[in-house]
Amino acid sequence: MTHAQHQAATAAVAAVDEAITSRRSIRRFLPTPVPRPVIEDILRVAAQAPSGSNVQPWQVYVLTGQRLARLCDQLMAAHDDPAVRAQHQAEYAYYPTDWFEPYLGRRRATGWGLYNLLGIAKADRARMHAQHGRNFRFFDAPVGLFFTIDRRLQQGSWLDYGMFLQNIMVAARARGLDTCPQAAFIEWHRIVLPHVGAPDHEALVCGMALGHADPQAPENRLRTERAPVAEFTRFLD
């Protein structure tokens, strides 16, 4: 390898690593629009994700403008009405019913880290509820994405889907944009799916906010820790 080739390879590694390691879940966005060609380009790149037998199980709905605003209003009204909330439940279990370590500790650290930045006390249920409701406005992002999968597919396709979602987030970072993947929407699939016109055989996987992070927002200062490689890896010779 020549010196120039080595430099180019090093730069390529650094660019990919930066896009991955700078990705974080943003919880307040600027209203700056994201041009449709940019969104299409991100999805085109993300679609290079691998999937078993190349079945490509993803379907994407992109909401902006008034279509996005109407859905956000509808979801917020439902979120704020206990009687309505009682009539909705997620179609699949994203989290365990009973938490245990080390996962419980990680979950708590993230939650309280966010609330501390926002000045939300542990007993302040009203502000916690309001903050959770921010999900349903996509944290003010100008673009809301919904992802669905054919419910006849099996667990392997759901695993494949995660690689597609990660590709979207990394491709967004490479273009100076930020995201927040949101499982909060799955409780409201009976509102979301008709709004986007999804057919009956599609199940809601999650939503995702896309846009430019608000650099002044305190919640965007949250940095979550990652376990060291030695904690989750065994090298077997």
N, C-alpha and C positions, 0 to 999 in steps of 0.2 A: 504494500500500500504506500502510495506516495504521500509526501507531507500534506499536499493539498487535499487528497482524498481523506487523510486522517482528520484534518481540520473540519472537512465537510461532515464526516461521520460523527465527530464529537459535537458539532453544532446541532445536528439532527437529533442526537440523543438528548441534548440539553433542552431542545424545544419540546420534545415529547414529554420529558420528565416535568418540565415547567407546567405544561398544560394539565398534567395529571395532578401534581402536588399542589397547584394553586386553586384547584377546584374545591369549592366549599358550598354549603347550602346558604344561599342569600335569603334574608327575610325582610328586606325592604329594597325596592327597585325605584329607579328614576322613571319618569314617564316617557323618556326618549324612545321613539318608535324603532322597531327592528325591521328593515326592509324585507319584503317577501323573498327576493332572490337569496338573501343571506340565510333565511330559515330553510329554504329549499336546498341550499348548498350544504348546510349542516346535516340535514336528513339524508342527502345523497351520500355523504361521507359515512354517516353512522350506519347506513344500510349495508356496509361492507362487513358488518359483524357476522361471525360464524353462526350457523344453526344446523342442527342435525339434518342430514340429507338436503340441506339448503332449502328448508321449507319456509324460512323467513316469516315467522308467525306474527309479526307486528302490523298493526294498523294505527294510524296517527290522525288525530283531529286537531287542527290548529285554529284557535279562536283569537280574534283581535277586535278592536272597536266595539260597536254596539252589541254584537253577538256575545262578546265576552262580558260586557257590562251587564247585560240582562241576566245571564246565568249567575254571575256573582251576586246580584241583588236577590235572586231566587234562593241561592244557597245560604246567604246570610240570614234571610228571613226564616228559613227552615232551622238553621243552627240556633237561632235565638228563641225558638218556640219549643219548649219541652215536650208538648203534646205531639208535635210533628217529629221531633227527634226520636221519640219512642216508637214510631212507626217504621223507622229505617234501621237497617243493620248491614254490615259489610257482607259481601257474597263469599269472601274467603278470609281466613284468619291470617293477618299479617304478623301479629305478635303472639307470643305464648300466652295462655290463660294465666299461668302461674310463673312469675319471674324467679330467676335464680342466678347465682353468681357464676361467672364474672359479669354477666350481661345486665343484671339489675344495677350494679354499681356504675357501669358505663352509661346506662340510660339516665340514671339520676344525675350523674355529673353533667351530662349534656343539657338536661332540662333545667337544672338549677343554675348552670352557667348562663343560659339564655335569660332566665328570669332575673338573675342578679344584674346583668347588664341593663335590663329594662326597669329595674327597681321594683319588681313584683315580689311581694312577700309570700311566704309559703301558705299563709292562711287566706290570701286574697283571691278567693275563688272567682270573683267577678272579673278581675283583670286577667286571670288565667284563661277564663272562657273567652274574653275579648281577644286575647293574643292568639288562641287557637283558631278563632274565627278569621284571623288575618289570612289563614290558608285559603279561605274561600273567596278572597279577592286576589289570589295569586301574589300576595305581598306587594300589590300595586304594579306588578310587572305588566308591560304592554302586550305580552304574548302568553297565552295559556295553552298548554299542550295536554291532550288526553290520549292515553294509550290503551288499546283494547286487544283482546286475543280471542280467537275462536274457542268457545268453551268446550268443544269436542276434542281439542288437543290435550296432550298429557304434560306431566311435570317437566319433562325434558325441554319442551318448548318454552316453559316459563323460565327455565335456567338460561336458555338462549336469549330470552327477552332482556335479561339483566345486562348482557353484553351490548345489546343495541342501545339501551338507556345510557350506559356508561359512555359509549361512543358519542352520543349526543352531547353529553355534558363536557367531555374532553374537547370535542370539535368546537363547541361554543367558547370554551376558554381560549382556544387557539385563535379565535376571532375577537378576543377582547370582551366577550359576553359572559354572563353568569346565569346560573340556574338554581332551582331548588326542586328536587324530586319530592313528590307529595303523595304519601299513602292516605292522607286525611280524606281524600275524595271518595275512597272506596265505600264508605258508609252511605254515600249519597248516589249510588249508581242508578237508582230508579229515577233520579232527577237529571243526572248528567247524560246518560245514554240516549234518552229521547231528545234532549236538547241538541245533541250533535248529530242525530239521525242515524245512530248505530243500529244495525239489524239485530234481531232477537238472539242470534247465535253468538253474539260478541259479548264478552265479559270485560269489565273495566279493570285494568291492571293498576294504573295510578295516573296522577296528573303531574305536570311539571311547569314551573314558572320559568320564563326566559326573558332576559333583558339586561340592562346595565345596572350594576349595584349602586345603591346610594352610598357614597363614601362617608357621609356624615351620620348615618344611622348607627346608634350604639349597638343594636342587635347584630350588625354586620362585623363587629369586632370579635364575635365568638370564634374561637379556634378549638376544635376538638382534638384530643390526643389520640394517637394510634399506638397500639401495642408494638413493642419491638419484634423484629423478625424471630429472635430466639424464643419468644413466648409462644408463637403459634407454628413453629417449624421444627421438624426433626430431619436431620441429614443422616442417611443410612448408607454406610460404605459396605 
